[in-house]
Amino acid sequence: MVNLTNTLLMDRLSFGRALRRLRDEENGLTLTQVAQKLDCDVSLLSRIELGKRLCSHEMFTQLMDLYQVEEEQRNELAKLHADSRRRRQPWWSKYSEVVTASYDRFIGFEDAADRTLEYQLGMVPGLLQTERYARAVTSVGFASLGEDQVDGLVEVRMARQKHRLLGTKRPLTCHYVITQAALEFHIGGREAHAEQLDHLLELSHHDSVTLQILPFETGEDGCHISAFKIFQFPDELPDMAFTDSVAGNVALEDPRDLRRLHRLFRNLAGTALNVGQSRDLIARIKNRED
């Protein structure tokens, strides 16, 4: 069964993409031109087209009139518009006290995606973390939070794993490239470190997971400034990327940025060890620590 939150986000993205096609491809108008004609903000129109903002009934009518949409197509778009405005509570809404606006958006795209490509420089990807590992990195990364807030964020991470990988009939197809450094850090202590390596070995056999390691020997070819994730969606919807920073997840949706990240990921995956060799390296690091 398709997740309701996934359906809602897809409706909003599909509606926005339909509006963008009407404006750009069929009418040859810029956002600025449409904003001037409707006497509204360019940023509002942009956010509606990107699926970040709901479109009011009044604006929908104005856009249909401006684009001179025929009745049959208008009726189809009216249904999509209505679908995009349905209010549903996502599973993570109960964690609103600890989930920031940027994290809320990130989880929404993760929940809607079919596939993810992720590069990590110094940390195990979130969907592959054990609870002890997740608690250790959360406690450090959010040192200003209280213990109960850290508990909440760890619960969110474990729930993300359940909903997108380990406890679902619709698992996210995940391709990870991580550096050897991420395997070497003793996050949470020696026991937690060994547990995390065992968990990685187990998940490397998961049908939806491709895990490749960049060994130290790759040098500068495997070392980049920050981690990033690319989400890919059904129905030819545009990709969305996020980079990690001290301020949280930063969204990237410009096609030029996405092309660069795709090229970078291909290069990293081509440089990394293959899946079997990656498992061998993980096992060697674990055995060395025993």
C-alpha positions as CSV (number, residue, x, y, z in Angstrom):
1,M,0.0,0.0,0.0
2,V,1.3,3.5,-0.9
3,N,2.0,5.7,2.1
4,L,-0.6,8.5,2.4
5,T,2.1,11.1,3.1
6,N,3.9,9.9,0.0
7,T,0.8,10.3,-2.0
8,L,0.2,13.8,-0.7
9,L,3.7,15.0,-1.6
10,M,3.5,13.4,-5.0
11,D,0.2,15.2,-5.6
12,R,1.7,18.6,-4.7
13,L,4.8,18.0,-6.8
14,S,2.7,16.8,-9.7
15,F,0.4,19.8,-9.5
16,G,3.4,22.2,-9.3
17,R,5.0,20.6,-12.2
18,A,1.8,20.8,-14.3
19,L,1.6,24.6,-13.5
20,R,5.3,25.0,-14.5
21,R,4.7,23.3,-17.8
22,L,1.6,25.4,-18.5
23,R,3.6,28.6,-17.7
24,D,6.9,27.8,-19.4
25,E,6.4,25.3,-22.1
26,E,2.9,26.2,-23.3
27,N,2.7,29.9,-22.7
28,G,6.4,30.9,-22.7
29,L,6.0,33.1,-19.6
30,T,8.5,33.7,-16.8
31,L,7.6,33.6,-13.1
32,T,8.1,37.4,-13.0
33,Q,5.7,38.0,-15.9
34,V,3.0,35.8,-14.2
35,A,3.5,37.5,-10.9
36,Q,3.1,40.9,-12.5
37,K,-0.1,39.9,-14.2
38,L,-1.6,38.4,-11.0
39,D,-0.1,41.1,-8.8
40,C,1.5,38.6,-6.4
41,D,5.0,37.7,-5.2
42,V,7.3,35.7,-7.5
43,S,8.4,33.7,-4.5
44,L,4.9,32.5,-3.9
45,L,4.5,31.3,-7.4
46,S,7.9,29.6,-7.3
47,R,7.0,27.8,-4.0
48,I,3.7,26.6,-5.5
49,E,5.4,25.2,-8.6
50,L,8.0,23.4,-6.4
51,G,5.3,21.8,-4.2
52,K,6.3,23.8,-1.1
53,R,3.2,25.9,-0.8
54,L,-0.5,25.2,-1.3
55,C,-2.3,27.0,-4.1
56,S,-5.4,28.9,-3.1
57,H,-8.7,28.3,-5.0
58,E,-8.6,32.0,-6.1
59,M,-5.1,31.7,-7.5
60,F,-5.9,28.4,-9.2
61,T,-8.8,30.1,-11.1
62,Q,-6.6,33.1,-12.0
63,L,-3.8,30.8,-13.3
64,M,-6.3,28.7,-15.4
65,D,-7.7,31.9,-16.9
66,L,-4.3,33.4,-17.6
67,Y,-3.0,30.2,-19.2
68,Q,-6.3,29.8,-21.2
69,V,-6.7,26.2,-20.1
70,E,-9.4,24.3,-21.9
71,E,-12.3,22.8,-19.9
72,E,-11.2,19.2,-20.0
73,Q,-7.7,19.9,-18.9
74,R,-8.9,22.4,-16.3
75,N,-11.1,19.7,-14.8
76,E,-8.2,17.3,-14.6
77,L,-6.0,20.0,-13.0
78,A,-8.9,20.9,-10.6
79,K,-8.9,17.3,-9.3
80,L,-5.1,17.4,-8.9
81,H,-5.4,20.8,-7.1
82,A,-8.0,19.4,-4.7
83,D,-5.8,16.3,-4.0
84,S,-2.8,18.5,-3.3
85,R,-4.7,20.5,-0.6
86,R,-5.8,17.4,1.4
87,R,-4.6,17.6,5.0
88,R,-3.0,14.5,6.4
89,Q,-0.8,14.1,9.4
90,P,2.5,12.3,8.6
91,W,3.8,9.7,11.0
92,W,6.5,12.1,12.3
93,S,4.0,14.8,13.2
94,K,4.0,13.5,16.8
95,Y,7.7,14.5,17.1
96,S,7.0,18.2,16.2
97,E,8.8,19.4,19.3
98,V,12.2,18.0,18.1
99,V,11.7,17.9,14.3
100,T,12.7,21.3,12.8
101,A,11.2,22.7,9.6
102,S,14.2,21.7,7.5
103,Y,14.2,18.2,9.0
104,D,10.4,17.9,8.4
105,R,11.0,18.7,4.8
106,F,13.9,16.3,4.5
107,I,11.8,13.4,6.0
108,G,8.9,14.2,3.7
109,F,11.1,13.8,0.6
110,E,12.7,10.7,2.0
111,D,9.2,9.3,2.7
112,A,8.1,10.0,-0.9
113,A,11.3,8.9,-2.7
114,D,11.8,5.6,-4.6
115,R,15.6,5.7,-4.5
116,T,18.4,7.5,-2.7
117,L,22.1,8.0,-3.6
118,E,24.1,9.0,-0.5
119,Y,27.8,9.9,0.1
120,Q,29.0,10.1,3.7
121,L,32.5,11.3,4.7
122,G,32.7,10.6,8.4
123,M,29.5,9.0,9.6
124,V,27.3,5.9,8.9
125,P,24.2,6.9,6.9
126,G,21.1,7.5,9.1
127,L,19.1,4.6,7.8
128,L,21.9,2.2,8.6
129,Q,22.7,3.3,12.1
130,T,22.1,1.2,15.2
131,E,20.3,2.8,18.1
132,R,23.4,3.2,20.2
133,Y,25.3,4.7,17.3
134,A,22.4,7.1,16.6
135,R,22.2,8.2,20.2
136,A,26.0,8.9,20.4
137,V,26.1,11.1,17.2
138,T,22.8,12.8,18.1
139,S,24.1,13.7,21.6
140,V,27.2,15.3,20.1
141,G,25.6,16.9,17.1
142,F,22.8,18.5,19.3
143,A,24.7,19.1,22.5
144,S,22.3,21.9,23.5
145,L,19.3,19.6,23.6
146,G,18.0,17.9,26.7
147,E,18.1,14.2,27.2
148,D,14.4,13.8,26.4
149,Q,14.9,15.8,23.1
150,V,17.8,13.5,22.1
151,D,15.6,10.5,22.9
152,G,13.0,12.0,20.5
153,L,15.4,12.5,17.7
154,V,16.8,8.9,18.1
155,E,13.2,7.6,18.0
156,V,12.6,9.6,14.8
157,R,15.7,8.0,13.2
158,M,14.7,4.5,14.2
159,A,11.2,5.2,12.9
160,R,12.7,6.4,9.6
161,Q,14.4,3.0,9.3
162,K,11.2,1.2,9.9
163,H,9.1,3.2,7.5
164,R,11.7,3.3,4.6
165,L,13.9,0.2,4.9
166,L,13.5,-2.5,7.6
167,G,9.8,-2.7,8.3
168,T,8.0,-1.9,5.0
169,K,6.8,-3.6,1.9
170,R,7.9,-0.4,0.0
171,P,11.6,-0.2,0.9
172,L,13.7,2.7,-0.4
173,T,16.3,1.6,-2.9
174,C,19.5,2.8,-1.3
175,H,23.0,3.2,-2.9
176,Y,25.6,4.3,-0.3
177,V,29.2,5.3,-0.8
178,I,31.0,6.0,2.5
179,T,34.6,6.5,3.4
180,Q,36.7,4.1,5.5
181,A,37.0,6.9,8.0
182,A,33.3,6.5,8.8
183,L,34.0,2.8,9.7
184,E,37.1,3.6,11.9
185,F,35.6,6.1,14.3
186,H,34.6,4.4,17.6
187,I,31.2,6.1,17.9
188,G,29.6,5.3,21.3
189,G,32.6,3.2,22.4
190,R,34.2,-0.1,21.4
191,E,31.1,-2.3,21.9
192,A,28.8,0.1,20.0
193,H,31.4,0.4,17.3
194,A,31.5,-3.4,16.8
195,E,27.7,-3.6,16.9
196,Q,27.5,-1.0,14.2
197,L,30.0,-2.8,12.0
198,D,28.0,-6.1,12.4
199,H,24.8,-4.2,11.5
200,L,26.5,-2.8,8.3
201,L,27.6,-6.3,7.3
202,E,24.0,-7.6,7.8
203,L,22.4,-4.7,5.9
204,S,24.9,-5.0,3.0
205,H,23.0,-8.1,2.1
206,H,19.6,-6.4,2.2
207,D,17.9,-6.5,-1.2
208,S,17.4,-2.7,-1.3
209,V,20.9,-1.7,-0.1
210,T,24.0,-1.3,-2.2
211,L,26.9,-0.4,0.1
212,Q,30.4,0.6,-1.2
213,I,33.4,1.8,0.8
214,L,36.1,4.3,-0.2
215,P,39.3,3.0,1.3
216,F,42.0,5.3,2.6
217,E,44.1,4.4,-0.5
218,T,41.8,6.3,-2.8
219,G,43.2,9.5,-1.4
220,E,41.8,12.8,-2.7
221,D,39.5,10.9,-5.2
222,G,37.4,9.7,-2.2
223,C,37.5,12.9,-0.1
224,H,35.0,15.7,-0.5
225,I,34.0,18.6,1.7
226,S,30.5,17.4,2.8
227,A,28.1,14.6,2.7
228,F,25.1,14.7,0.4
229,K,22.0,12.7,-0.5
230,I,20.0,12.6,-3.8
231,F,16.3,11.5,-3.7
232,Q,14.7,10.2,-6.8
233,F,10.9,9.9,-7.3
234,P,8.4,8.1,-9.4
235,D,6.5,9.6,-12.4
236,E,9.6,11.4,-13.7
237,L,9.3,14.0,-11.0
238,P,12.5,16.1,-10.5
239,D,15.2,14.9,-8.1
240,M,15.9,16.6,-4.8
241,A,19.2,16.8,-3.1
242,F,20.3,17.6,0.5
243,T,23.8,18.4,1.8
244,D,24.8,18.2,5.4
245,S,25.9,21.3,7.4
246,V,26.2,22.5,11.0
247,A,22.8,24.2,10.4
248,G,21.1,20.9,9.3
249,N,20.0,19.7,5.9
250,V,20.3,22.2,3.1
251,A,18.1,21.5,0.1
252,L,19.4,21.7,-3.5
253,E,17.0,21.6,-6.4
254,D,18.6,23.6,-9.1
255,P,19.1,21.3,-12.1
256,R,22.8,22.4,-12.4
257,D,23.5,21.4,-8.8
258,L,21.8,18.1,-9.3
259,R,23.7,17.3,-12.4
260,R,27.0,18.1,-10.6
261,L,26.0,15.9,-7.6
262,H,25.0,13.0,-9.9
263,R,28.3,13.2,-11.7
264,L,30.2,13.4,-8.4
265,F,28.3,10.3,-7.1
266,R,29.1,8.3,-10.2
267,N,32.7,9.2,-9.9
268,L,32.8,8.2,-6.2
269,A,30.9,4.9,-6.8
270,G,33.4,4.2,-9.7
271,T,36.4,4.8,-7.3
272,A,35.0,2.8,-4.4
273,L,35.4,-0.9,-3.7
274,N,32.7,-3.1,-5.1
275,V,30.1,-4.6,-2.8
276,G,32.0,-7.8,-2.0
277,Q,35.3,-6.0,-1.4
278,S,33.5,-3.5,0.8
279,R,32.1,-6.3,3.0
280,D,35.6,-7.7,3.3
281,L,37.0,-4.3,4.5
282,I,34.2,-3.9,7.0
283,A,34.9,-7.4,8.3
284,R,38.7,-6.8,8.5
285,I,38.2,-3.6,10.5
286,K,35.8,-5.4,12.9
287,N,38.1,-8.4,13.4
288,R,41.1,-6.1,14.0
289,E,39.1,-4.5,16.9
290,D,38.1,-7.8,18.5
